[in-house]
Structures are given as C-alpha cells and as structure tokens.
C-alpha cells in the first residue's frame, strides 16, 4: 500500500495512493482515520482494514470516480507531524569516500555499531519548495537517502524483531548547509543550523508488503531486511547521483536496536538511512578535486529543481527557494578578542 498526506482545507488529509489517484481514508471506510498520525497510533489494528480497502480500490469494488488526481493537490510529508527524526550513517562507501577525500583514515568504529543523530522534526516537509536563508545557500547540498517510519512504541528492541516495528519506507533528502555545518562542528557539536532548516521526505509512505518482491539479503554478519532498490538524484534534469538501498551496511533493524536502547521509540518516529555512496555534492566534489585539482565544485543554487527517485518508492521533487531576508549568522559572528 501507498499512503500520502495532502493539504485539504487547511489540515492534513490521509489518503491511499492508487494509480495516480488519491482516496481519502476516512471517506472510503468509516473505521479509518483521516490523518497519518492517528493511523500510526492504531497501526496494528487498522492495517488489515486498510489492506482490504486498498484491494477494493485496485479491483474496482470502490469506484475510481471517488479518486482525486494526485496532480491536483499539495502534498505534505507522508507523516506531517513526526514524533522525532533521527538520521543514520549506514553506507560504508559514503563514509569511506568522505574520509578519504579529507585525507583521514577510515574510522574503525563504523564497523562496530550503527550511529545516528537527531534533526529537527518540526522542519520535516514533503515535495515542493524548500525555503533557504542566505547562509543556507553557501554550499547547499542534497543527500540521497531512504527513511523508515516507526509504527508502534517499543523499547530495547532486538534487531531480530525490529522490522515488525517499521510501517514503511519513503525517500528522504537530508538537505545540508555545508558551510554552517562545517563551521559548527569545529566545536564538536552538531550538526545543528546546517541541518535544521529542512528535511524533505515522501512523496508516499510505502508499506513493507508492497516491497516484498525487492527484498534481498543484508550484508554478511548483519541482521534485518534489505531491499534491492536503485536510487538516483537529478538536479535540473541532470543525474548527479546513483546508488542502491541494498548497499546499506547497517540495516534499519540494527539502527532501531541501537536507537531503542534505554529509550522508547514512538509511532511516527522517522529514521533515515544516511547518505548512499556518491549521494551528495560534498562527497562528489571531494572525489572530483582529489582526482583533478582544477575540478569545479557544484552546490545547489536558488531555483534548482532536485528530483530523487527510488524504485518502488516514487519521486520526491523539491525546488530551492531563497527567502526574502538578508539576515546572516556569518555576518553576526563575534570577533575573537
């Protein structure tokens, strides 16, 4: 099944997405809620009902005349009000390349345990415009990722059971203001202002049953589901990144195990995979300059169109928009005494 949230008369509306048409959940069945946040609170009880309704839409028992064209609405994040948002660091290729480009050795701890950071869950958005302040546009970057949504509360969840806590997958663009990020992290905290302005997810939350045909073995020595899903990013129609979700070294199940250690995960928590290898300009620019000192760096600019596609999960399209403000954190920095 595929679920989307869209803006309807000033509020979020949950709908099935079937063949480019939206079917409001609460209109096609009285037991289904009209919001994703409410659905997630009762996920286990409502999922079988939703599956029957989805099947009825697909086989014509529910008329397609009740559907609303996807192009006629403004999509929100599939989970408009996430309980939290963590982002992982699961692709070894990305980590190794980024460290090589900085002339530092691969960190051995990567292979010992999965890590993540918290980002601003109030800045989660769906497709559409991404508002950026002037400082964000100094080395603005995309990051090509996938994300999961937690479907039930859990604490100290073993990796062997963790996949049952996943409601589904969606595309994630962990937008990054690299100059802000690099400057802040000199103080060994963050990322903060380099990350908290926007994280785009969507367009739909795709449940795991719909992805069964893509399942593959996870990396040797690891535990949990993996999916053979090619992923690409295009900027202004030009492909700049390509990878595969199956290249995750740490699985989502293993990240859940670590995230839930001594902490209770909640329905609606979002957890990102981290960046796929070659999945951001920071890595691509570093590799380019390593191979050719005259390489010209590329960063996102105001007006750029960023299109991410993951097989089975759809396309997430965002446009970079410069906010009408001259306020600058860089300009307001205190000078050393």
N, C-alpha and C positions, 0 to 999 in steps of 0.2 A: 504494500500500500504506500501511497504518497500523500502526505498532508502538507498543506500550506496555510499560512495565516495572511490575511489581507485586510486593508483598511476599509471598514464599512460604517458609514455614518458616524465617524469619529471614534470607533472602537475596533479592536481586533476581532476578526471573524475566522474561525477554523473551518477548513473545507477539505474534502477529498479532491485530489487532482487525478483526473482520468482522461487521457487522450486530449489534453489541452483545455478541458472544461473543469470548472470548479463546482462542487456540490456541497453546499453548506451542511455541516454535520448535524446541527440541531434541527434543520428543516427536513432532512431525509429520514431521520429517525428520532423519536421523542426521547430516547434514553441517552443520546449522545450530547455532549456539551458543545457550546458554541465557541469555546476558547481552548487553545492548546494547554494552557496552564492547568485548567480544570481537568482536562483529559488525562494529563500526566499524573495527577493526584489519585486517579482511579484507573490507571493504565491496565492492570491485570484483569479487572472486572469488565472493562469496556472494550478491550482489544478484540475478543471474539465477536461482539456485536458489530464492531466496525468492520471486521473481516467479512461478515455476512452482507453488510450493506455495500461494501466495495464490490463484492462478487455480483450483487444485484445490479449495480450500475454497469458493470462490464458486460453482463449478459443481456441487458436490456429490460430487466424487470422494473428498474427505475428508469424512467424516460430521460433521454439525453436532453429533452426540451427543458428540463429543470436545471441544466448546467449553465454556468456563466463563463464566457470566454476568458481565458487567462489574461489575454492582452488588454482586457477592459478594466483591470483592477491595479491598485498599487500594492505590491507585495511587501510584507513585513518580514522580519526574521520568522522562520517557522515556529520558534519559541520566542514570542515577543518580550517576555519578562523572565529571563532565565534566573534561576536561584543563585548561580555563580558561573564563572567561566575560568577554567584552567586551560593552559596550553602546554602540550608535551614537547618532547625533544627526541622523537622516536626513530629518525632516519640517520643511520650512521654515516651515509655518504655525504649528507649535508654538513654534519658536524666535522667530519674529517677534512672536507674540502675547505670549509671556512677557517679551520685552524692551520691547514697547510698554507693557505693564502696569507695568513698573518705570520708565517714562519715560526709557528709553535707546534710542538708535537701533539699527536692525538692524545686526548686525556683518557687514561685507562679506566677511570670511574664510569665512563659511558657504558661500558660493557658489564658493569656490576649491578646497576639498578637504574630504573627509569626516573626521570625528573620532570617537573612541570613548574610553571609559575602561574600566579593569579593575575588576570587582567580585568578591566573594568566592565562588569556585566551590564551596567547601565548604558554602555556605548555600543552594545550589540545592535546591528541593523541587518536588513535584508538587502535585496537588489536596489539599485537606484543611485542617487547622488551621495557622494561622501564629502562632507564639508571639512575643509582643511584650513587651519590658520597659517600665516606666513611662515612660522618656524617649522611647521609640518612639511612644507614644500621644499625644505632644504634636505635633499637626499631622501625623498619619499619613496618607499618600497612596497611592493606586494609580497605576500608569502603564500604559496600554493599549498593548501592543506585540506584534510578532511576532518570532520568532527563527529563525535557521538553525543547523544542526549541521554541522561540517566532517567530511567522510568520508574524507579522505586527507591525508597530510602534504604540505606544499608551502611553498615559499619564493620570494619575488619573483614572485608570481602575477599576470600581467596581467589586467585586468578582462575582456578579451575571452575569457579561458579560465576565469574564476573560477567560473562557475555549475556547472561539472563537478565542483567540489570540495564542492558542497552535497548533504548526504544528504537533507535535507528541511526542512520548516517546522513550527513549533509556536507556540502562544500563549505570551506572556510577560507577567507582571505584575512590573514593576520596583518593588517596594514601597519607599517612601521616607519616612523620618522627617525631615520638613522642618525642624523646629526645630534638630535636631542638624546636619543638612546645612548650613543657612544659617550657623550659628554657626561651624562648622569652616572653611567656605570663605572666611570673612573673612581667614584666614591663607594664602589662595591655594593650598591643597592640598585633596584630596578630590575627590568625596565619599567618606567612609570610614564612620564609625559611623552616618551617616544612611542607609547603603545595605547594610551587610554582614550584617545580621541575617536577611534572607530575600529570595530572588527565586524566584517561582513560575513554572513552565513546564509545558506539557502541554495536554491530557491525553495526546495521542499525537504521535508524530513522523510526519508525512505526507510521503511521498516525492514528488519533483517530477513523476513520471509521472502521479500521481493529480490533479495540479493543472494539467495542460496546457490544459484547457478554460477555465481562468481567466486564462491568460496574456494580457497586453496590452502595448502599447508603453510603454517607460520614458520619462521626461521628455526633452524635446529637449536634445541636447548630452550625454546620458549614455549609459552602456553597461551592458548586462546585462538579465536577465529582470525583469519586473514582473508582478504578479498583481492582478486586479480582485477583491478580497476585502473585502466590507463587514465592519466590526469594531464591536462595541458593548461597553459595560461597564454592568452594573446593580449597584446597591448596595441590598440588601434588597428586590430586585424592581423597583426604580425605575431606569429608564435615565438615566444621568448623562453618557454619552459615546458618540459615534458618529463613525466615520471610515471610511477605506478604505485598504488597504495600497498601492493603486496611487498614492496621493498621496505616497509616498516620493520625495523629490527625488534623494537619493543612493541608488543601488541597492546590494543586498547584494554584488554583484560588485565594485563600486567600493570598498566598505568592506573586502572581502577583499584587494584590491590594496594598499590602504594598510596594513592590518594585517600583511600578509606581507612588507612591505618590510624587508629585512635581518633578518627573523625567520621562523622556521619554524612554520607552523600545524600543529596535530596533530589526528588523528582524535579526535572527542569535544569539540573546542572549540565553545563556544556563542557566537554573536554576535547581539545584539539589534538591532532596527531603531531604537531610540529611540522616544519618545512620539509617537503620532499627534496631529494638531491636535485640541484640546479633550479630550485623553486623560488629564487628571489634574486634581485639585482645585486645585493651585497655579495652573494656567492659568485654570480656570473661576472661581475666587474672585477672581483679579486682574481678569479681564474684568468680572465682576459688580460689583466695587467701583468700577471705572472708569466704568461706566455708571450706577451708583447708589451713592452714598457710604454709604447705610444698609444695603447688601447684607449679609446674614449669612453668614459663611464656613461651609463644610462641610468636615469632615475625617472620616476613618474612626475608628470607635469600637470598643471591645471588644464582641464579639458580632455585629458586622456581617458579612453574607454578601456576598462580592464575586464576581460571575459575569461572566466575559469570554467573548465568543463571536466567532469569526472564521469566516466561511463557508468550508467545506471543511476546517477545522482542528478543529472541535468546540467544546466549552465547558470552560473552566477555572474551577473553583469553589473558593474558599477562604473560611475563616471566621477572623476576627481573635480571638485568644485572649490575655488578659492573663496573663503569667507571674506566679507567686506569689512576688514579690520586691519589696522596697522600695528596692533599690539604685538610685542615681541619679547619673549623671555630672554633671548640672547642680548637684546639691547638694554634690558633692565638688570643685567648681572652686576653685582658689586665688584669693584676692582680690588685686587689684593693690596694690603697696606704696604 
